[in-house]
Amino acid sequence: LQPFGEWCNLQPKDAAKMPESAWKLLFYTLSWSYGIYLLFFTDYPFFYDPPSVFYDWKKGMDVPTDIAIAYLLQCSFYGHSIYATAYMDTWRKDSVVMLLHHVVTLTLIAFSYAFRYHNVGILVLFLHDVSDVQLEFTKLNVYFKHRGGVYHRLNDVISNIGCLTFSVSWFWFRLYWFPLKVLYATCYSSLQLVPNIPFYFFFNALLLVLTLMNIYWFLYIVLFVAKVLMGQMQEVNDVREYDVEDSKKTTTAKKKEAGLQLPNALKEGMHLKNGLVKDKRL
């Protein structure tokens, strides 16, 4: 993907980030499409009947092959994502939270498979992947707005629309449907259908941590929308697309500017002193 970015003649900063977003877009589109297939084109009733994830649950029960394939893909991706976030991707101000997210997600995937809570896992992954598809698609259009030294309005319009749909989908899927369907099933229905269900508090604690991280990132979205409405931002840029290096440069520049701003009286005194020194030299 890097040669493609160079061929498109993207700006250097955008060319560096484009491969990461393009790769994630490819994966999330594949995984979410497969989730749609499992939940809406098979006999699994998990989306319309969330408590059904615990129907006929037994220790050591067989995992259907189609669900096992989804788990293999997701576990591989998030295992790689921990390494990629730490050593490959651009470091951002929320990268620590992103690392925590990947660790929590990988733990949920691995242990839910081991303890046969795979039905819940499919529902969780489906409700999260849709937002990532829209996020990466929007970011790609932001990167492609300026290429070859020319501004492309179409990419700007698409990025604006993508930002709007991303914000709505994040709230609807992660902050509305996720508690309504997943947390309701795991916190309440599980106890009704499987008395003394193993690791009840462990799994629900991880799911609640995931919910808190979704709320944390939603604050970035609210901040972005507020900046647009207040006229502080003229074009779409992902609020979390905020590199640590850029942040340090900006902070350093501000400190230098602040350091040069001396009180007027002190400035006048320095000018007077410099004048006297010059007079003595003359």
Salt bridges, closest charged atoms under 4 A:
GLU20 OE2 - LYS24 NZ 3.06
GLU20 OE2 - ARG92 NH1 3.37
ASP89 OD2 - LYS24 NZ 3.87
ASP94 OD2 - ARG240 NE 2.61
ASP132 OD2 - ARG174 NH2 3.04
GLU136 OE1 - LYS139 NZ 3.66
ASP156 OD1 - LYS145 NZ 3.68
GLU235 OE1 - LYS145 NZ 3.12
GLU241 OE2 - LYS17 NZ 3.18
GLU241 OE2 - ARG92 NH2 2.98
GLU241 OE1 - LYS139 NZ 3.65
ASP243 OD2 - LYS17 NZ 3.22
ASP246 OD2 - LYS13 NZ 2.52
